[in-house]
Amino acid sequence: MQSDLVELKFKGQRRIIFTNPQQIPFKVGDYAIVQADKGIDLGRINHISSLLAKKAGKGKLKKIIRKSHQADLEKHEQNQQQEEKAVQICKEKLKKHKLDMKLVDCEYQFDGKKITFYFTSDNRVDFRKLVKDVAAIYKTRVEFRQIGVRDEARRLGGYGVCGQKLCCSSWIREFTPVTTQAAKDQNMSLNPSRLAGVCGRLKCCLMYELDFYNQAIKQYPELAKPIVTEKGEGIVSNIDIFGEKVLVLYPDETTETFSLEYIKTKIYKCENDCGHEHGNLEKLN
């Protein structure tokens, strides 16, 4: 497929849009040699569409040079093997310099003109001596880039408790803030071990259904609010949005479950404005 713009994916889910001035026909999954930082790099075709123009913005884009050859793929595999060795060497240098940083990954530019090391740290780190040490070994440009724990999870990949690949390493492009309020709004237990993803931060998926919950919850009485049924006064103990049910808890610790339909049609405000809600509710079997 021919296109003026093509999105390529690189190691660590890094995605970049390139121009295709030669109109080289590509399909998703192909490999291509592209312009890189003072050299060339190799990436995999991830997306081909006229819609990429909206994502590309107004900045100047680098170009696709050509389709990759078998020799390119073999060199790419060799680079991957060298990356593993470089990580081990760099970890030894970290111990030598006693730096408070965790090495996450290493990425070779295809032509070997740049090696990028990714690390996490809770504090600012002066790694200038480390860079000199590593550069003296590889005789090329070395860059250390600090990333967050979510970016670490994206680069390393893995699977969530849902059994699917991590969203951050499969399709999420930009991280959005996630707060415990999102869990509260969905009536979830604030259990850190259940709300945290493999990165140790709140799961991104807490935000997926939040808008639905916020809209749906408007139809229900508030949790812990007094409500009066035929049995007497109780409080709204639980709300089941998907089952459209409301659980009422009475002072004697017994409960009754009512449908949302009856809550909406039978409950009415007390005429003397006592603050309670009253009505004849039909109990669910």
GUVEXNU-383341 format. One record per residue (C-alpha): residue number from 1; residue in three letters; x, y, z. Coordinates in steps of 0.5 Angstrom, whole numbers. Each point is the difference from the previous one (the first is absolute). Layout:
BEGIN
+-----+--------+-------+-------+-------+
! num ! residu !    px !    py !    pz !
+-----+--------+-------+-------+-------+
! NUM !    ALA !     X !     Y !     Z !
...
+-----+--------+-------+-------+-------+
REM end
This chain:
BEGIN
+-----+--------+-------+-------+-------+
! num ! residu !    px !    py !    pz !
+-----+--------+-------+-------+-------+
!   1 !    MET !     0 !     0 !     0 !
!   2 !    GLN !     3 !     7 !    -2 !
!   3 !    SER !    -1 !     6 !     5 !
!   4 !    ASP !     3 !     7 !     1 !
!   5 !    LEU !     1 !    -2 !     7 !
!   6 !    VAL !     2 !    -6 !     4 !
!   7 !    GLU !     0 !    -2 !     7 !
!   8 !    LEU !     6 !    -4 !     2 !
!   9 !    LYS !     1 !    -4 !     7 !
!  10 !    PHE !     6 !     0 !     3 !
!  11 !    LYS !     3 !    -4 !     7 !
!  12 !    GLY !    -4 !     2 !     6 !
!  13 !    GLN !    -7 !     2 !    -4 !
!  14 !    ARG !     4 !     6 !    -2 !
!  15 !    ARG !    -5 !     2 !    -6 !
!  16 !    ILE !     3 !     6 !    -5 !
!  17 !    ILE !    -4 !     2 !    -7 !
!  18 !    PHE !     5 !     1 !    -6 !
!  19 !    THR !    -1 !     2 !    -7 !
!  20 !    ASN !     0 !    -5 !    -6 !
!  21 !    PRO !     2 !     5 !    -5 !
!  22 !    GLN !     2 !    -6 !    -5 !
!  23 !    GLN !    -7 !    -3 !     1 !
!  24 !    ILE !     3 !    -6 !     2 !
!  25 !    PRO !    -6 !    -6 !     0 !
!  26 !    PHE !     0 !    -2 !     8 !
!  27 !    LYS !    -5 !    -4 !     4 !
!  28 !    VAL !     0 !    -1 !     7 !
!  29 !    GLY !     5 !    -4 !     3 !
!  30 !    ASP !     5 !     2 !    -5 !
!  31 !    TYR !     7 !     2 !     2 !
!  32 !    ALA !     3 !     7 !    -3 !
!  33 !    ILE !     7 !     4 !     1 !
!  34 !    VAL !    -2 !     7 !     2 !
!  35 !    GLN !     4 !     6 !     1 !
!  36 !    ALA !     2 !     1 !     8 !
!  37 !    ASP !     4 !     4 !     4 !
!  38 !    LYS !     6 !     1 !    -4 !
!  39 !    GLY !     0 !    -6 !    -3 !
!  40 !    ILE !    -5 !    -6 !    -2 !
!  41 !    ASP !    -5 !    -4 !     4 !
!  42 !    LEU !    -4 !    -6 !    -1 !
!  43 !    GLY !    -8 !    -1 !     1 !
!  44 !    ARG !    -6 !    -4 !    -1 !
!  45 !    ILE !    -6 !     3 !    -4 !
!  46 !    ASN !    -5 !     1 !     6 !
!  47 !    HIS !    -6 !     4 !    -4 !
!  48 !    ILE !    -1 !     3 !    -7 !
!  49 !    SER !    -6 !     5 !    -1 !
!  50 !    SER !    -1 !     7 !    -2 !
!  51 !    LEU !    -3 !     1 !     7 !
!  52 !    LEU !     8 !     0 !     2 !
!  53 !    ALA !     0 !     7 !    -3 !
!  54 !    LYS !    -4 !     3 !     6 !
!  55 !    LYS !     4 !    -4 !     5 !
!  56 !    ALA !     7 !     3 !    -3 !
!  57 !    GLY !    -1 !     7 !     2 !
!  58 !    LYS !     4 !     5 !    -4 !
!  59 !    GLY !     7 !    -2 !     2 !
!  60 !    LYS !     5 !    -2 !    -5 !
!  61 !    LEU !     0 !    -8 !    -1 !
!  62 !    LYS !     5 !    -4 !    -2 !
!  63 !    LYS !     0 !    -4 !    -6 !
!  64 !    ILE !     0 !    -8 !    -1 !
!  65 !    ILE !     6 !    -2 !    -4 !
!  66 !    ARG !    -2 !    -7 !    -3 !
!  67 !    LYS !    -3 !    -6 !     2 !
!  68 !    SER !     5 !    -5 !     4 !
!  69 !    HIS !     4 !    -6 !    -3 !
!  70 !    GLN !     1 !    -6 !     3 !
!  71 !    ALA !     7 !     2 !     2 !
!  72 !    ASP !    -3 !     6 !     4 !
!  73 !    LEU !    -4 !    -5 !     4 !
!  74 !    GLU !     6 !    -4 !     2 !
!  75 !    LYS !     3 !     6 !     2 !
!  76 !    HIS !    -6 !     2 !     4 !
!  77 !    GLU !     0 !    -6 !     4 !
!  78 !    GLN !     8 !     0 !     1 !
!  79 !    ASN !    -2 !     7 !     3 !
!  80 !    GLN !    -5 !    -3 !     5 !
!  81 !    GLN !     5 !    -5 !     2 !
!  82 !    GLN !     5 !     6 !     1 !
!  83 !    GLU !    -5 !     4 !     4 !
!  84 !    GLU !    -1 !    -6 !     5 !
!  85 !    LYS !     8 !     0 !     1 !
!  86 !    ALA !     0 !     8 !     1 !
!  87 !    VAL !    -5 !     0 !     6 !
!  88 !    GLN !     4 !    -5 !     4 !
!  89 !    ILE !     6 !     4 !    -1 !
!  90 !    CYS !    -4 !     7 !     2 !
!  91 !    LYS !    -2 !    -4 !     6 !
!  92 !    GLU !     7 !    -1 !     2 !
!  93 !    LYS !     2 !     7 !    -1 !
!  94 !    LEU !    -6 !     2 !     4 !
!  95 !    LYS !     2 !    -4 !     6 !
!  96 !    LYS !     7 !     3 !    -1 !
!  97 !    HIS !    -2 !     7 !     0 !
!  98 !    LYS !    -5 !    -1 !     5 !
!  99 !    LEU !    -6 !     3 !    -3 !
! 100 !    ASP !    -7 !     0 !     2 !
! 101 !    MET !    -4 !    -2 !    -6 !
! 102 !    LYS !    -3 !    -6 !    -3 !
! 103 !    LEU !     2 !    -2 !    -7 !
! 104 !    VAL !    -6 !    -2 !    -4 !
! 105 !    ASP !     2 !    -1 !    -7 !
! 106 !    CYS !     5 !     1 !    -6 !
! 107 !    GLU !    -1 !     2 !    -7 !
! 108 !    TYR !     5 !     0 !    -6 !
! 109 !    GLN !    -1 !     5 !    -6 !
! 110 !    PHE !     0 !    -5 !    -6 !
! 111 !    ASP !     7 !     3 !    -2 !
! 112 !    GLY !     3 !     0 !     7 !
! 113 !    LYS !     1 !     7 !     0 !
! 114 !    LYS !    -4 !     1 !     6 !
! 115 !    ILE !    -2 !    -4 !     6 !
! 116 !    THR !    -5 !     2 !     5 !
! 117 !    PHE !    -1 !    -3 !     7 !
! 118 !    TYR !    -7 !     1 !     4 !
! 119 !    PHE !     0 !     0 !     7 !
! 120 !    THR !    -4 !     2 !     6 !
! 121 !    SER !     1 !     4 !     6 !
! 122 !    ASP !    -3 !     3 !     6 !
! 123 !    ASN !     5 !     6 !     0 !
! 124 !    ARG !     4 !     4 !    -5 !
! 125 !    VAL !     6 !    -4 !    -2 !
! 126 !    ASP !     7 !     3 !    -2 !
! 127 !    PHE !     2 !    -5 !    -5 !
! 128 !    ARG !     5 !     4 !    -4 !
! 129 !    LYS !     6 !    -5 !     2 !
! 130 !    LEU !    -4 !    -6 !    -1 !
! 131 !    VAL !    -1 !     3 !    -7 !
! 132 !    LYS !     7 !     1 !    -1 !
! 133 !    ASP !     2 !    -7 !     2 !
! 134 !    VAL !    -5 !    -4 !    -4 !
! 135 !    ALA !     1 !     5 !    -6 !
! 136 !    ALA !     8 !    -2 !     0 !
! 137 !    ILE !    -2 !    -8 !     0 !
! 138 !    TYR !    -5 !     1 !    -6 !
! 139 !    LYS !     4 !     6 !    -4 !
! 140 !    THR !    -7 !     3 !    -2 !
! 141 !    ARG !    -5 !     5 !     2 !
! 142 !    VAL !    -3 !    -2 !     7 !
! 143 !    GLU !    -7 !     3 !     3 !
! 144 !    PHE !    -3 !    -2 !     6 !
! 145 !    ARG !    -7 !     2 !     1 !
! 146 !    GLN !    -4 !     0 !     6 !
! 147 !    ILE !    -8 !    -3 !     0 !
! 148 !    GLY !    -5 !    -1 !     4 !
! 149 !    VAL !    -3 !    -7 !     3 !
! 150 !    ARG !    -6 !     0 !    -5 !
! 151 !    ASP !     5 !     1 !    -6 !
! 152 !    GLU !     4 !    -5 !     3 !
! 153 !    ALA !    -6 !    -5 !     0 !
! 154 !    ARG !    -1 !     2 !    -7 !
! 155 !    ARG !     7 !    -1 !    -2 !
! 156 !    LEU !     1 !    -7 !     3 !
! 157 !    GLY !    -7 !    -2 !    -1 !
! 158 !    GLY !    -4 !    -6 !     3 !
! 159 !    TYR !    -7 !    -2 !     2 !
! 160 !    GLY !    -5 !     3 !     5 !
! 161 !    VAL !    -5 !    -4 !     4 !
! 162 !    CYS !    -5 !     0 !    -5 !
! 163 !    GLY !     4 !    -5 !    -4 !
! 164 !    GLN !     1 !     5 !    -6 !
! 165 !    LYS !     7 !     4 !    -2 !
! 166 !    LEU !     1 !     6 !     4 !
! 167 !    CYS !    -4 !     6 !    -3 !
! 168 !    CYS !     6 !     4 !     1 !
! 169 !    SER !     4 !    -4 !    -5 !
! 170 !    SER !    -5 !    -2 !    -5 !
! 171 !    TRP !    -4 !     6 !    -1 !
! 172 !    ILE !     0 !     6 !     4 !
! 173 !    ARG !     4 !     6 !    -2 !
! 174 !    GLU !    -1 !     5 !     5 !
! 175 !    PHE !    -1 !    -1 !     7 !
! 176 !    THR !    -5 !     4 !     4 !
! 177 !    PRO !     0 !     1 !     7 !
! 178 !    VAL !    -4 !    -5 !     4 !
! 179 !    THR !    -2 !     1 !     7 !
! 180 !    THR !    -4 !    -4 !     6 !
! 181 !    GLN !    -6 !     4 !    -1 !
! 182 !    ALA !    -1 !    -4 !    -6 !
! 183 !    ALA !     0 !    -6 !     4 !
! 184 !    LYS !    -5 !     3 !     5 !
! 185 !    ASP !    -5 !     3 !    -6 !
! 186 !    GLN !     0 !    -8 !    -2 !
! 187 !    ASN !    -1 !    -2 !     7 !
! 188 !    MET !     6 !    -4 !     0 !
! 189 !    SER !     4 !    -2 !     6 !
! 190 !    LEU !     6 !     4 !     1 !
! 191 !    ASN !     4 !    -6 !     1 !
! 192 !    PRO !     7 !     2 !    -3 !
! 193 !    SER !     2 !    -7 !    -2 !
! 194 !    ARG !    -6 !     0 !    -4 !
! 195 !    LEU !     0 !     7 !    -3 !
! 196 !    ALA !     8 !     0 !    -2 !
! 197 !    GLY !     2 !    -3 !    -6 !
! 198 !    VAL !     7 !    -3 !    -2 !
! 199 !    CYS !     3 !     7 !     0 !
! 200 !    GLY !    -2 !     1 !     8 !
! 201 !    ARG !    -5 !     6 !    -2 !
! 202 !    LEU !    -7 !     0 !    -1 !
! 203 !    LYS !    -3 !    -4 !    -6 !
! 204 !    CYS !    -1 !     4 !    -6 !
! 205 !    CYS !    -6 !    -4 !    -1 !
! 206 !    LEU !    -4 !     3 !     6 !
! 207 !    MET !    -1 !     6 !    -5 !
! 208 !    TYR !    -3 !    -4 !    -5 !
! 209 !    GLU !    -7 !    -1 !     3 !
! 210 !    LEU !     0 !     6 !     4 !
! 211 !    ASP !    -4 !     5 !    -5 !
! 212 !    PHE !    -6 !    -6 !     0 !
! 213 !    TYR !     0 !     0 !     7 !
! 214 !    ASN !     0 !     7 !     2 !
! 215 !    GLN !    -6 !     0 !    -5 !
! 216 !    ALA !    -4 !    -6 !     2 !
! 217 !    ILE !     1 !     2 !     8 !
! 218 !    LYS !    -4 !     6 !    -1 !
! 219 !    GLN !    -7 !    -5 !    -1 !
! 220 !    TYR !     2 !    -3 !     7 !
! 221 !    PRO !    -1 !     3 !     7 !
! 222 !    GLU !     6 !     1 !     4 !
! 223 !    LEU !     4 !    -5 !     4 !
! 224 !    ALA !    -1 !     0 !     7 !
! 225 !    LYS !    -6 !     5 !    -1 !
! 226 !    PRO !    -6 !    -2 !     5 !
! 227 !    ILE !    -6 !    -3 !    -4 !
! 228 !    VAL !    -7 !    -3 !     2 !
! 229 !    THR !    -3 !    -6 !    -2 !
! 230 !    GLU !    -6 !    -4 !     2 !
! 231 !    LYS !     4 !    -3 !     5 !
! 232 !    GLY !     2 !     6 !     3 !
! 233 !    GLU !     6 !     5 !    -1 !
! 234 !    GLY !     7 !    -3 !    -2 !
! 235 !    ILE !     6 !     3 !    -4 !
! 236 !    VAL !     2 !    -1 !    -7 !
! 237 !    SER !     6 !    -5 !     1 !
! 238 !    ASN !     2 !    -2 !    -7 !
! 239 !    ILE !    -1 !     2 !    -7 !
! 240 !    ASP !     0 !    -5 !    -6 !
! 241 !    ILE !     0 !     4 !    -6 !
! 242 !    PHE !     1 !    -6 !    -5 !
! 243 !    GLY !    -6 !    -4 !     3 !
! 244 !    GLU !    -4 !     7 !     2 !
! 245 !    LYS !    -1 !    -2 !     7 !
! 246 !    VAL !     0 !     4 !     7 !
! 247 !    LEU !     2 !    -4 !     6 !
! 248 !    VAL !    -3 !     3 !     6 !
! 249 !    LEU !     2 !    -2 !     7 !
! 250 !    TYR !    -4 !     1 !     6 !
! 251 !    PRO !     2 !     1 !     8 !
! 252 !    ASP !    -1 !    -7 !     1 !
! 253 !    GLU !     5 !    -2 !    -5 !
! 254 !    THR !    -5 !    -3 !    -5 !
! 255 !    THR !     0 !     2 !    -7 !
! 256 !    GLU !    -4 !     1 !    -6 !
! 257 !    THR !     1 !     1 !    -7 !
! 258 !    PHE !    -4 !     4 !    -5 !
! 259 !    SER !     0 !     2 !    -7 !
! 260 !    LEU !     2 !     6 !    -3 !
! 261 !    GLU !    -7 !     1 !    -3 !
! 262 !    TYR !    -3 !     0 !     6 !
! 263 !    ILE !     5 !     4 !     3 !
! 264 !    LYS !    -2 !     5 !    -5 !
! 265 !    THR !    -7 !    -1 !     0 !
! 266 !    LYS !    -3 !    -1 !     7 !
! 267 !    ILE !     5 !     4 !     4 !
! 268 !    TYR !    -2 !     7 !     1 !
! 269 !    LYS !     2 !     6 !     5 !
! 270 !    CYS !    -3 !     0 !     7 !
! 271 !    GLU !    -5 !     6 !     0 !
! 272 !    ASN !     2 !     3 !     6 !
! 273 !    ASP !     7 !     0 !    -3 !
! 274 !    CYS !     3 !    -4 !     6 !
! 275 !    GLY !     6 !    -2 !    -5 !
! 276 !    HIS !    -2 !    -7 !    -1 !
! 277 !    GLU !    -2 !    -4 !    -6 !
! 278 !    HIS !    -7 !    -4 !     1 !
! 279 !    GLY !    -4 !    -4 !    -5 !
! 280 !    ASN !    -3 !    -7 !    -1 !
! 281 !    LEU !     6 !    -4 !    -3 !
! 282 !    GLU !    -1 !    -7 !    -3 !
! 283 !    LYS !     5 !    -5 !     3 !
! 284 !    LEU !     4 !    -4 !    -5 !
! 285 !    ASN !     0 !    -8 !     0 !
+-----+--------+-------+-------+-------+
REM end
